[in-house]
Amino acid sequence: MSLSLPPTGTFVGRIWRPDCNGPAVVVRRGNRLIDITSPALPTMHALLECDNPAAAANDASGEDLGTLSEIADNSTVNPDVQQPYLLAPPDLQPVKASGVTFVSSMLERVIEEKANGDPAKADALRQTCTAILGPSLLAIEPGSEKAAALKDALMAEGVWSQYLEVGIGPDAEVFSKAQPMSAVGWGARVGLHPMSTWNNPEPEITLAMDSQGRIKGACLGNDVNLRDVEGRSALLLSKAKDNNASCALGPMLRLFDDSYGMDDVRRAELTLMVTGEDGFVLRGHSSMSEISRDPEDLVRQTFGAHHQYPDGFFLMLGTLFAPTQDRDAPGAGFTHKLGDVVEIANDQLGTLRNSVHLSTQCPPWTFGTNALMRNLAHRNLI
């Protein structure tokens, strides 16, 4: 279960150090992970506040903690807690997420709503909605006059939906996905709420912002989606999205520098593979070139005069992936089974790998902001 990253690029992350009983900020140098935690850089938040985080990480002195492979090998569903293991990159930053940013996934959200969370109804609804919408949405710019005209036409056909509103309307859907330090990292379990029986992974690019809303880097993310819970009611969105271990980020954060930037994010191709203990294999992809809203516009709709994030934030950008492949029965579509292994990959960001369990079976979230501050103070880092 070794972890690999592209040979070039500035990659930073967080690991748990049992000898410190707390987290450390690390940078990848060659195949080694170097702990650069210091009073100047006590947290990932502090690193991202630097004008040039990549230079700060590369110039910082630190302690060699071992090879990336050694630490990754211990970053499993049951790590040896006496040895270091990988955490999700953010610490003080909340994780926000954008929804319905791709046409194909937007259609699936409409189907979820019209099916009222019942996967048995989804296949017939998919055919009906596709016949009505056709390819017309591909050329629609959200918030444009054409989008408003399409909205009127769809309302006349009786298929207008809250998901079409945020998909082609002027305002993006941005919701809270994970509280600070509640996301899980590479190798860990991701969690499904026990009430859900229709769900799927969502492979996404995730941006990291500082307290001024400046984009400082990117990583991969799995925005675990409970289709039945959200489909029953939009008012259940928080229950569907923010649960124990329901968000995975990693494997590390690639900081923007001369080798990687926003244009690379816009061109990114993501692949998805789900491997079940039953032998089932699902393959999918997401192409950022097909996103209907520019990533920088999504950041502006999240951060601005209307809402500030003094500790910065991470923002998941949504996915093109639509889980329509049948798993158990014709027309039933895809849903997770416990033990599924999810791998999300991009050639510039590496591979994010996690296994699927119930949120009640994942390790409880116990290390929050208060614990972090006390730990850093005890280590004379703040």
ROTIDREN-300760 format. One line per field, with one value per residue (C-alpha): residue in one letter; x, y, z; chain. Coordinates in steps of 0.1 Angstrom, whole numbers, plus 5000, padded with zeros to 4 digits. Layout:
BEGIN
residuo = c(a;...)
x = c(X;...)
y = c(Y;...)
z = c(Z;...)
cadena = c(A;...)
This chain:
BEGIN
residuo = c(m;s;l;s;l;p;p;t;g;t;f;v;g;r;i;w;r;p;d;c;n;g;p;a;v;v;v;r;r;g;n;r;l;i;d;i;t;s;p;a;l;p;t;m;h;a;l;l;e;c;d;n;p;a;a;a;a;n;d;a;s;g;e;d;l;g;t;l;s;e;i;a;d;n;s;t;v;n;p;d;v;q;q;p;y;l;l;a;p;p;d;l;q;p;v;k;a;s;g;v;t;f;v;s;s;m;l;e;r;v;i;e;e;k;a;n;g;d;p;a;k;a;d;a;l;r;q;t;c;t;a;i;l;g;p;s;l;l;a;i;e;p;g;s;e;k;a;a;a;l;k;d;a;l;m;a;e;g;v;w;s;q;y;l;e;v;g;i;g;p;d;a;e;v;f;s;k;a;q;p;m;s;a;v;g;w;g;a;r;v;g;l;h;p;m;s;t;w;n;n;p;e;p;e;i;t;l;a;m;d;s;q;g;r;i;k;g;a;c;l;g;n;d;v;n;l;r;d;v;e;g;r;s;a;l;l;l;s;k;a;k;d;n;n;a;s;c;a;l;g;p;m;l;r;l;f;d;d;s;y;g;m;d;d;v;r;r;a;e;l;t;l;m;v;t;g;e;d;g;f;v;l;r;g;h;s;s;m;s;e;i;s;r;d;p;e;d;l;v;r;q;t;f;g;a;h;h;q;y;p;d;g;f;f;l;m;l;g;t;l;f;a;p;t;q;d;r;d;a;p;g;a;g;f;t;h;k;l;g;d;v;v;e;i;a;n;d;q;l;g;t;l;r;n;s;v;h;l;s;t;q;c;p;p;w;t;f;g;t;n;a;l;m;r;n;l;a;h;r;n;l;i)
x = c(5000;5029;5023;5038;5040;5053;5091;5089;5069;5067;5046;5037;5014;5007;5016;5009;5040;5033;5065;5050;5014;5004;5007;5037;5040;5062;5077;5087;5124;5134;5118;5120;5096;5111;5094;5096;5073;5088;5076;5076;5057;5037;5008;4997;4978;5010;5028;5000;5000;5035;5036;5055;5047;5067;5099;5093;5088;5119;5141;5130;5153;5139;5141;5141;5113;5118;5108;5074;5069;5077;5052;5026;5028;5017;4989;4963;4929;4946;4979;5006;4998;5034;5047;5041;5012;4997;4969;4948;4967;4945;4946;4929;4911;4875;4868;4841;4828;4812;4783;4767;4796;4795;4766;4767;4768;4740;4718;4724;4715;4682;4675;4683;4658;4631;4636;4632;4663;4650;4676;4650;4634;4666;4671;4637;4641;4676;4662;4633;4655;4681;4654;4642;4676;4696;4730;4717;4733;4768;4768;4751;4771;4757;4739;4737;4706;4706;4706;4676;4657;4665;4652;4619;4617;4624;4599;4573;4582;4579;4615;4630;4650;4670;4701;4695;4692;4727;4740;4730;4719;4741;4749;4771;4763;4790;4785;4804;4820;4843;4852;4889;4909;4879;4890;4910;4941;4956;4951;4924;4888;4862;4828;4792;4764;4746;4712;4725;4720;4727;4760;4792;4827;4833;4868;4876;4904;4906;4922;4939;4934;4950;4932;4930;4914;4946;4950;4982;4980;4959;4953;4929;4897;4869;4836;4817;4781;4750;4726;4696;4699;4704;4678;4651;4654;4678;4674;4693;4724;4744;4735;4745;4778;4793;4798;4827;4854;4831;4859;4893;4921;4956;4979;4998;4992;5011;5020;5019;5054;5070;5062;5025;4996;4960;4963;4974;4943;4920;4935;4935;4923;4913;4907;4887;4888;4866;4875;4851;4857;4830;4853;4833;4854;4841;4862;4854;4870;4866;4879;4884;4883;4845;4837;4810;4823;4859;4876;4886;4849;4840;4866;4852;4817;4830;4853;4847;4830;4801;4822;4857;4879;4906;4922;4919;4899;4901;4875;4865;4856;4830;4832;4822;4819;4783;4779;4756;4772;4750;4765;4740;4710;4701;4689;4699;4731;4761;4763;4792;4797;4817;4854;4854;4888;4886;4916;4915;4945;4960;4995;5005;4990;4995;4969;4945;4936;4910;4887;4850;4833;4804;4811;4803;4831;4857;4879;4861;4872;4888;4917;4902;4914;4916;4937;4960;4965;4973;4997;5016;5019;5033;5059;5068;5057;5032)
y = c(5000;5023;5060;5077;5113;5131;5134;5172;5198;5212;5188;5195;5178;5169;5137;5126;5123;5100;5112;5147;5135;5159;5168;5181;5200;5182;5188;5161;5163;5135;5105;5118;5136;5165;5180;5218;5226;5255;5287;5304;5276;5258;5249;5244;5277;5295;5281;5291;5326;5331;5352;5323;5291;5269;5289;5289;5252;5245;5269;5257;5235;5205;5169;5139;5116;5088;5079;5087;5050;5041;5066;5058;5021;5029;5052;5025;5018;5004;5023;5016;5046;5044;5053;5084;5084;5107;5132;5154;5185;5212;5220;5253;5256;5244;5224;5239;5222;5233;5213;5209;5225;5200;5194;5156;5156;5182;5159;5132;5156;5164;5126;5122;5148;5136;5100;5112;5092;5059;5044;5021;5051;5067;5048;5058;5094;5095;5087;5112;5140;5133;5134;5168;5184;5168;5184;5219;5225;5220;5254;5273;5298;5299;5331;5341;5352;5318;5301;5322;5313;5276;5279;5292;5264;5237;5251;5249;5212;5206;5195;5225;5216;5233;5216;5232;5265;5263;5245;5272;5301;5330;5316;5285;5259;5261;5242;5231;5197;5192;5212;5220;5188;5165;5154;5122;5116;5091;5054;5062;5050;5072;5071;5065;5075;5043;5056;5057;5029;5048;5066;5071;5087;5120;5126;5163;5189;5208;5243;5257;5294;5317;5342;5367;5342;5338;5303;5287;5251;5221;5184;5156;5151;5126;5143;5112;5116;5102;5103;5090;5113;5145;5133;5131;5168;5197;5204;5171;5184;5188;5153;5140;5159;5164;5132;5114;5107;5118;5138;5126;5149;5143;5125;5158;5194;5206;5243;5267;5275;5278;5241;5241;5267;5275;5266;5231;5229;5240;5213;5185;5150;5128;5091;5071;5034;5016;4980;4960;4929;4913;4917;4946;4973;5008;5032;5068;5101;5139;5165;5200;5214;5207;5226;5251;5277;5288;5277;5313;5323;5296;5310;5345;5332;5316;5343;5381;5410;5386;5360;5359;5330;5343;5309;5303;5274;5245;5244;5212;5221;5195;5165;5155;5119;5104;5070;5053;5018;4991;4970;4945;4947;4962;4998;4999;5020;5021;5022;5016;4984;4983;4975;4992;5007;5041;5055;5090;5099;5128;5127;5160;5155;5117;5092;5095;5060;5052;5024;5027;5020;5033;5066;5049;5024;5050;5064;5091;5127;5138;5161;5196;5232;5233;5202;5216;5248;5231;5207;5235;5255;5224;5220;5258;5263;5291)
z = c(5000;4992;4985;4955;4945;4914;4916;4913;4931;4967;4987;5024;5048;5084;5103;5138;5160;5189;5207;5207;5212;5185;5148;5128;5096;5071;5036;5012;5002;4978;4994;5029;5052;5071;5101;5097;5127;5146;5165;5131;5114;5141;5119;5083;5087;5095;5065;5041;5056;5042;5010;4993;5012;4988;4994;5032;5032;5011;5031;5065;5086;5102;5115;5092;5103;5077;5042;5027;5021;5057;5071;5045;5052;5088;5076;5074;5089;5120;5123;5149;5171;5185;5150;5128;5104;5078;5086;5063;5053;5069;5106;5116;5083;5078;5047;5024;4993;4960;4946;4912;4893;4864;4840;4843;4881;4881;4862;4888;4916;4898;4896;4933;4942;4918;4930;4966;4976;4961;4937;4922;4905;4893;4860;4846;4858;4842;4808;4812;4823;4796;4769;4781;4788;4761;4754;4758;4792;4779;4763;4791;4812;4847;4854;4818;4798;4781;4815;4826;4794;4799;4835;4822;4797;4823;4847;4820;4816;4853;4858;4875;4906;4933;4918;4884;4903;4916;4885;4859;4881;4892;4927;4933;4960;4987;5019;5050;5046;5076;5107;5114;5119;5113;5078;5074;5054;5031;5041;5067;5068;5053;5069;5057;5080;5091;5078;5042;5017;4985;4984;4964;4963;4947;4932;4935;4933;4966;4969;5000;5008;5033;5055;5026;5003;4982;4967;4979;4967;4959;4968;4961;4980;4984;4992;5003;4990;5007;4977;4995;5025;5005;4979;5006;5015;5009;5047;5054;5035;5068;5079;5044;5042;5076;5096;5113;5087;5058;5040;5029;5017;5005;5000;5005;4996;4965;4970;4941;4927;4893;4885;4895;4896;4888;4851;4861;4883;4854;4832;4858;4849;4878;4878;4902;4910;4936;4944;4965;4986;4964;4933;4919;4902;4894;4873;4867;4859;4863;4839;4854;4818;4819;4851;4845;4870;4871;4904;4912;4909;4934;4958;4953;4961;4993;5006;5004;5021;5028;5046;5059;5071;5095;5096;5059;5043;5020;4991;4972;4936;4927;4903;4869;4880;4879;4894;4870;4867;4881;4909;4922;4898;4864;4869;4906;4899;4923;4960;4984;5003;5035;5028;4994;4986;4969;4949;4934;4913;4893;4878;4894;4929;4935;4947;4976;4989;5016;5026;5033;5066;5087;5104;5136;5130;5122;5150;5168;5162;5195;5186;5179;5181;5219;5219;5192;5210;5243;5225;5207;5239;5257;5230;5232;5196;5204)
cadena = c(A;A;A;A;A;A;A;A;A;A;A;A;A;A;A;A;A;A;A;A;A;A;A;A;A;A;A;A;A;A;A;A;A;A;A;A;A;A;A;A;A;A;A;A;A;A;A;A;A;A;A;A;A;A;A;A;A;A;A;A;A;A;A;A;A;A;A;A;A;A;A;A;A;A;A;A;A;A;A;A;A;A;A;A;A;A;A;A;A;A;A;A;A;A;A;A;A;A;A;A;A;A;A;A;A;A;A;A;A;A;A;A;A;A;A;A;A;A;A;A;A;A;A;A;A;A;A;A;A;A;A;A;A;A;A;A;A;A;A;A;A;A;A;A;A;A;A;A;A;A;A;A;A;A;A;A;A;A;A;A;A;A;A;A;A;A;A;A;A;A;A;A;A;A;A;A;A;A;A;A;A;A;A;A;A;A;A;A;A;A;A;A;A;A;A;A;A;A;A;A;A;A;A;A;A;A;A;A;A;A;A;A;A;A;A;A;A;A;A;A;A;A;A;A;A;A;A;A;A;A;A;A;A;A;A;A;A;A;A;A;A;A;A;A;A;A;A;A;A;A;A;A;A;A;A;A;A;A;A;A;A;A;A;A;A;A;A;A;A;A;A;A;A;A;A;A;A;A;A;A;A;A;A;A;A;A;A;A;A;A;A;A;A;A;A;A;A;A;A;A;A;A;A;A;A;A;A;A;A;A;A;A;A;A;A;A;A;A;A;A;A;A;A;A;A;A;A;A;A;A;A;A;A;A;A;A;A;A;A;A;A;A;A;A;A;A;A;A;A;A;A;A;A;A;A;A;A;A;A;A;A;A;A;A;A;A;A;A;A;A;A;A;A;A;A;A;A;A;A;A;A;A)
